[in-house]
């Protein structure tokens, strides 16, 4: 893979028509739970590891949503995000490098990384999966 290209998996976690987003320590942009795929790791294995590390819960089910390509929120690399609908066991909480979690809808005004703001959230709204 190109050194200027990153590949990540993102968890779409929806509860009561709101979407979970997280903010890493020392940043002001909210992103999806998830992260880089390690060598030899499947997308599902990546999601399981990252979700457990970042928000302290275990995945019970995952369903592929779509893949998106954009410039990353925190550097100038091109990122490919494989987004998955994820169901989890337990209550999500900030863990590891995560400073804050938020449940957002279409009207929530927090800074959200471009792939989720421009691609994922509009589709979730159009499918009536999260509130306006």
N, C-alpha and C positions, 0 to 999 in steps of 0.2 A: 504494500500500500504506500502511496505517495506520502512523503514526510509532511506535506502541508495538508493532508487529508486525515481526518479522524473519523472513526466509526463508533457509534454509541448506541445503547438501547435506552429507551425511555418508558417509564411506567405511567399509564393513564389510569389513575385511581379516582373513581367517582363515588361520592356518597351524598345521598339526598340532593341530587342534581347540582352538586358542586364538585370542582376538580381540585385535587391536592397538588400544590406546588411547594417547593422548598427553596430556602435561601442559604447559600454557603456562608460560613464565617468570613468576615472582611469583604463582603460583596453587597450590592444593593439590588441585584437582579434575581427574580424568582425563576426557577427552572423546574423541570420535571425530576422526580426521583429517577435515578439510573446512572449509567456511566459507561466507561470504555470497556469494550470486549477484550478480555485477556486472551493471549495465544492459546489455541486449542479449546476455547470455551464457546459453547453455543449461545445464541441470544437469550434463551430461557435461563441458562446457567448464570449468565451475566446479570439478568434481571433479579434472580433469586439472591445472588451475592450482594448486589448493590442496594436493593430494597432492605435487606436485613441490616446492612451496615449503616445506611443513611436514616432509615425511619423505624428500625427495630421491629419489623413484622415479617411474617413468612407469607410467601405467595401461595394461594390455594388454587388459582386458575389463571391462565393467560391466553389471550386471543389476539392475534396479529391485527393491527389497525392499518398502518401504512408506513412508508419510508419517505424522508424528506432530506433535502440537501440545501445547506445555507452556510453563511459565515458564522462561526462560533461566537457565543456571547462574550467570552472572556479572553479570546486571542484572535489572531487574524487567519486562523486555519479554516478550511472548508470542512464542515462536519456533515456526516450522514447519520441521521437519527432514525432508528427503527422503533416505531412507537407501538406499544402493546397495551390493550386493555388488561388490567390486572385486578384480580380480587385478592384480598389479604385476610389473614387471621390476626386478630388483635387490634389494639389502638395504636395509630401512628404517633410517633414522637420524634423530636429532633435528636439525632445521634451522630457520633463521629464528627465530620466536618460541617454538619448541618446546624445552623444557628436558629432557624425558624421554619415552621411549616404554616401554610395557610390553605384554607378551603375557599376557592374563588368561583365566581360565576362570570357571566358576560359583562356585568357592570362594575365588578371590583376594580378599583384603581390602584394597582401596584405595578411596578415595572416587571414585565415578563419577557423572557428571551424570545427572539424573533420567531423561531420555528413554532413554538406553542402559541404565541400571540397571533401570528399571521396565518398559520396553517391548521394547527390542531383545534384551537378553541373555536374558530369560525365553523369548522365541520361539526364539532360537538353541539354547538348552538343550532345549526341547521338540522341536525338529527334529533333535536330536542332532548339531548342527553344531559345537558346542564342548563340552568336557568339563564335567562337574558340578563 
